[in-house]
């Protein structure tokens, strides 16, 4: 993200841009290139930003998307796919519903061994 400031009669206005650096061989240094302008900071559409982030996150693997959206200081250590049967088993335990198929106690939630 890159911010630019502009002075006008009512004060300072800040604009937000999505940018990345490109190498300029003539200047011999990296030059920022604006990819998209989000507009004025005080008029920012945060819902549009959330939709953009969600859309871009779909291009990543699930662990990469979680890592990219994690709060600073948190570390993503991994995930394990359990599937629908695991979810249904936990729901039945939480809701105390026993109408699902009978599962041996050794295979019930919390007793899985790797």
C-alpha positions as CSV (number, residue, x, y, z in Angstrom):
1,X,0.0,0.0,0.0
2,X,1.2,3.5,-0.8
3,X,-0.3,6.7,0.4
4,X,0.0,10.1,-1.2
5,X,-0.9,13.5,0.3
6,X,-2.4,16.5,-1.4
7,X,-3.0,19.9,0.2
8,X,-6.2,21.7,-0.6
9,X,-8.2,24.6,0.9
10,X,-9.8,22.4,3.6
11,X,-6.5,20.7,4.7
12,X,-4.5,17.6,3.8
13,X,-6.2,14.8,1.8
14,X,-4.6,11.3,1.7
15,X,-5.1,8.9,-1.2
16,X,-4.5,5.1,-1.0
17,X,-2.9,3.1,-3.8
18,X,-2.0,-0.5,-4.3
19,X,1.5,-0.4,-5.7
20,X,4.6,-2.5,-6.2
21,X,8.2,-1.7,-7.1
22,X,9.6,-2.3,-10.6
23,X,13.3,-2.0,-11.4
24,X,14.1,1.0,-13.7
25,X,17.4,0.2,-15.4
26,X,17.8,3.9,-16.6
27,X,17.4,5.3,-13.0
28,X,19.3,2.4,-11.5
29,X,16.7,1.9,-8.8
30,X,13.2,0.5,-8.1
31,X,10.3,2.8,-9.0
32,X,6.8,2.3,-7.5
33,X,4.1,1.5,-10.0
34,X,0.5,2.1,-9.0
35,X,-1.7,-0.9,-9.8
36,X,-4.9,0.5,-8.4
37,X,-6.2,3.6,-6.7
38,X,-8.6,3.2,-3.8
39,X,-9.4,6.9,-3.6
40,X,-9.4,9.2,-0.6
41,X,-8.6,7.6,2.8
42,X,-11.6,9.3,4.5
43,X,-14.0,7.9,1.8
44,X,-12.6,4.4,1.7
45,X,-15.1,1.6,1.0
46,X,-13.9,-1.0,3.5
47,X,-16.5,-3.6,2.4
48,X,-15.1,-3.4,-1.1
49,X,-11.6,-4.0,0.3
50,X,-12.8,-7.0,2.2
51,X,-14.4,-8.4,-1.0
52,X,-11.1,-7.9,-2.9
53,X,-9.1,-9.6,-0.2
54,X,-11.5,-12.5,-0.1
55,X,-11.4,-12.8,-3.9
56,X,-7.6,-12.7,-4.0
57,X,-7.4,-15.2,-1.1
58,X,-9.2,-17.8,-3.3
59,X,-6.1,-17.9,-5.5
60,X,-4.0,-19.2,-2.6
61,X,-3.8,-22.5,-0.9
62,X,-5.9,-22.6,2.3
63,X,-2.8,-22.4,4.6
64,X,-1.3,-19.5,2.6
65,X,-4.6,-17.6,2.8
66,X,-4.8,-18.0,6.6
67,X,-1.1,-17.0,6.9
68,X,-1.7,-13.9,4.8
69,X,-4.7,-12.8,6.8
70,X,-3.3,-13.7,10.3
71,X,-2.8,-11.0,12.9
72,X,0.8,-9.9,13.5
73,X,2.5,-12.1,16.0
74,X,0.5,-15.2,15.2
75,X,2.0,-18.2,13.4
76,X,0.1,-20.7,11.3
77,X,1.3,-24.1,12.2
78,X,-0.9,-26.3,10.0
79,X,-4.3,-27.8,9.4
80,X,-5.7,-31.3,9.2
81,X,-8.7,-32.1,6.9
82,X,-11.2,-34.3,8.8
83,X,-14.2,-34.2,6.5
84,X,-18.0,-34.2,7.1
85,X,-18.1,-37.3,9.3
86,X,-15.8,-35.6,11.8
87,X,-18.0,-32.5,11.8
88,X,-21.2,-34.4,12.2
89,X,-19.7,-36.4,15.1
90,X,-18.7,-33.2,16.9
91,X,-22.1,-31.7,16.3
92,X,-23.9,-34.7,17.6
93,X,-21.7,-34.6,20.8
94,X,-22.3,-30.9,21.3
95,X,-26.0,-31.1,20.7
96,X,-26.3,-34.4,22.5
97,X,-28.0,-36.0,19.5
98,X,-27.6,-39.7,19.2
99,X,-29.6,-40.3,15.9
100,X,-26.4,-40.6,13.8
101,X,-24.8,-44.0,13.1
102,X,-23.4,-45.8,16.1
103,X,-19.7,-45.2,16.2
104,X,-17.3,-47.2,18.4
105,X,-16.2,-45.1,21.3
106,X,-12.5,-45.5,20.3
107,X,-13.3,-43.6,17.0
108,X,-15.4,-40.8,18.5
109,X,-14.3,-37.2,18.6
110,X,-11.1,-36.6,20.5
111,X,-9.9,-40.2,20.3
112,X,-8.3,-40.1,16.8
113,X,-4.8,-41.3,16.6
114,X,-2.3,-40.4,13.8
